[in-house]
Amino acid sequence: MEVCSGGPACLSDCPKTLARLHHFPCPDIEILHVGIDCFLPVPMGNPVKAQYLSAKGLEQLLQTVQKVRRQINPKLKIEGILLTMTDSRTNYGQQIDNLIRGAYGSRIKVFDQTIPRSVRAAEISAVGKSIFQHDPKGKVAEAYQSLTKEVLADAEKQLKRVAERGR
């Protein structure tokens, strides 16, 4: 994906491989290596484990980004945290959202757009298609489209701030 800042960006939405991220070579590390902008997905997951695993996984991912920045790619920066597999219909889902925003929001942007939990999205790994091929009009595809608009709007604001500073 190319953001309007002209640099490459990556969305690494594969937390199942998080444990392997600390060992080279790894496809996820290679993604972080070539990317300049990085988006951190935080799966809300199983309601019983969501709070602990989301926070623990995010801490591990932040450590991995720091390691990649030190050892491989000093230009790597975190554009934001993306909450995935969310269920805003439940009080618990809202609590986790608030917890992540409260814990990290002052240091790292937490995107307004979240990616909702969906059976159709869970099917995509089995069918080997993107969500846009498998369920283009579904709520997850629409959420990713909205996220894209949010990212581009943020990048545009950033470019305007840089241009104003340069005057």
N, C-alpha and C positions, 0 to 999 in steps of 0.2 A: 504494500500500500504506500502511496506517496502522499505526504501531507504538503499543503501549499507552501510550507517553508522551504521546499525544494529538497529536503532530506528524506532518507528512507525511514520508515517506522515499522515496528513489528507489534503484533498482537499475539502473544504466546498464551493460548488458551488451552493448556494441557497440564493441569496440576498433578495428574497421576504420575508424571515423570519427575516431579519435583525432587525426589530423593536422588535421582541420577544427575541433577544439575551440577553437583559439586565435583563430578568426575569428568575429565576431558578424555577423548572428544565426545561430544554429545550434541545431537541436532539442536536442542534448545539453546545450548551455549553458543553454537554457531549463529543462530538467529540473533541472539543478544549481541554477538560479536560484530555482525555487519550492520546492525541497526544503530541509529543515533537516538531516536525517540522510542521509548518503551512504555507499553501499557500493561499494567499488572491486573490480571483477572483474579477475583476473589470469589470462588464458588461458595454459595451459602449452604449447599448440600443437605445432608440428613439433618432434620430439625434437632435431634438429640445432640449431635456432635458439632453442629454448624458453628457455634460461637468459638469454641476452642480450636477446631481445625482451621477455620478461616483465619483467625488471628495468628496461629502457629505457622500456617502455610505462608501467610503474607510476610511474617518476620523472616522465614527461610528465604523467600523470594527476594526480599530487600537485601539480605546478606549476600545472596548470589549476584545480584546486580552490582553491589559494591565490589565484590571479588572480580567480576568481569571488568568493571571500570578500572580497578587497580592493575590487573594483569594483562588485559587484552585491549580494551576500548575506553580510553579516558574520556571520550566525547559522549559516551552513553548517558542519557538522562531519562529520568522517569517523568513521563507526561501526566500520568495519573493512575488512579486505582479504579478498576471497573468491577462493580458488584455483579456477579453472574448467578444464575440459578436462584433468583430471588422469588419470594412469594410475599408481596406486600399486602395480601389479603389477611395475613395472620399477624397478631400482636407480636409473636416471636420473630417473624421475619422483619417487622418494623424495628424491633429492638436491636437486632443484629446490624441492620442498616445504620441505625443511630450510633451503635457502639463503634463500628468501623469509622464512620465519619467523625465521631468525637475523638477517637484515638489517633487518627492519622490526618484528618482534614486540615489541621493547622500547618502541617509540614508538607503534605503531598495533596495535590488536587484529587478529590474523589468525584468522578463524573456524576452529573445529575442523572443521566440516563443509566438505567440498570438493565440487565438482560434477564428476563423472567424464566422461570422453570417451565419446561415444555416437554411433553412426550415426543412430539415431532422432532425437537432438537436432539433428544436422546437417540433417536433412530438414525441420525446422519452418519455416525461412525460405522454402523452396520451396512448401510447402503453405499458408503464411500462417496458421498456427494456433499457439497456445501449446503448450508441452510438455504441459500438463495436458489439452489437447484431443486432441493427437496421440498421446501415449503415457502416459496417466495412471498406469499401473502400472509404468512403466519406472524404471530406476535413477536417471535424471536428475530425473524428477518427484519421486521419493522423496527424493532429496538436497535439492531445493528445499524440500520439506515439512519436512525435518529442519532445514534452515537457518532456516526461519521459526520453528520451536520454539526454536532456539538464540537467535535475535534477540529473541524475546519474553521468554525467560528472562533474558537480559542486561538488557533494559529493565526487567523487574520488579525485578531486583537493584539496578539504578540508582535506581529509585523508592524502594526500601526504604532505601538509603543516604541519599538526600536527606531522606526523612522522619525518619530517626534524627538527622541533623544539625540538623534544625529543632526538635528537642525541647529 
